Amino acid sequence: MDITFQYPPELLNLLIEATPKLCRSKPDLLMFFQGSGVSEEILQRHRVQLAQQKELFKKHVVTREVLTALNAKGDPGLRERREILRLVTQFDDFSVCWETDQAAARGLVAQIRELVNVKDSFTRMNLERRREREERLQLLSHEQEIRKKKQEELAKIRDDLFALFGQTDPWRRGKALEGVLNRYFSASGIAISEAITLTGDAGKGIVEQIDGVVILRGSLFLVEMKWETETLGRDKVAPHLVRVFNRSLAGGIIISYSEYSAAAIQECRDALRAKVIVLCQLEELVRTIEAGVNLQSVFEKKLDAAVIHKNPLFRVDH
């Protein structure tokens, strides 16, 4: 809290001692308070006393009553308290004080300056701590909001993925699957492109279609998505392997609704001599999203199994 919001007792007592010594005469004291912005409501009775009963006007008593009244005002007296404190701490011409008061005045002003500096240091530290705490809370709130949006996004992807199992049109289901899985990859922090269609020269039409391209561990992987009712055989995985082998720096990922045949798995295992090939079933992704596991970590484990153990169809336990 600002030290001038309300003078603490030690500061109030020092000001009560110092201010009368800085003001040589009784009128000077009232002028000092007036110049600090103290209202006539507070000063009026002291002016009357000075005019009518000067001998009863005691500088220390008046100072105590004025400062105590200002302290009691709280926020409305803030400006006046700040100005009084500023004038006292910046006071440097002690020759205007009574000679007998000069040494004491210097000492009191020095004590007030030191106390204010200490209090200000604590105030700045408290403000800094408060600022850091507010920043941490804002960051935490921001992170919580991001997590909430991520959870909502993944929940929508999960619902859309489950809805595909009720789609009977193979073409619509296949196109929808591409979109849902692309969103799932993206929401999991995996960079992915949309489906790519390559056309030949004029009149040759579509030459090649790629369902998507992802980046895992800095490497490109061509993605093929299959929704077949029958077991996926060698003839179904071979075209994608050809696409992968036609690109020197790319690996391959195949995601299938159905199981893979032994021949298809062996074909991909043989391909591991030259390329990184990963096989995945749609059911694995369903379990991953239901378990709230990050998809990127799942694919990284499948990559390790393919590269290290020559196992293109490694299933990650959740």
Secondary structure, DSSP 8 states (H G I E B T S, - for coil): --TTTS--HHHHHHHHHHHHHHSSSHHHHHHHHHHTT--HHHHHHHHHHHHH-GGG--HHHHHHHHHHHHHHT-GGGHHHHHHHHHHHHT---GGGS-GGGHHHHHHHHHHHHHHHHHHHHHHHHHHHHHHHHHHHHHHHHHHHHHHHHHHHHHHHHHHHHHHGGG---HHHHHHHHHHHHHHHHHHTT--EE--EEEE-STT--EEEEESEEEEETTEEEEEEEE--SS-B-HHHHHHHHHHHHTSTTEEEEEEESS-B-HHHHHHHHHHTTTS-EEEEEHHHHHHHHHHT--HHHHHHHHHHHHHHS--TT-----
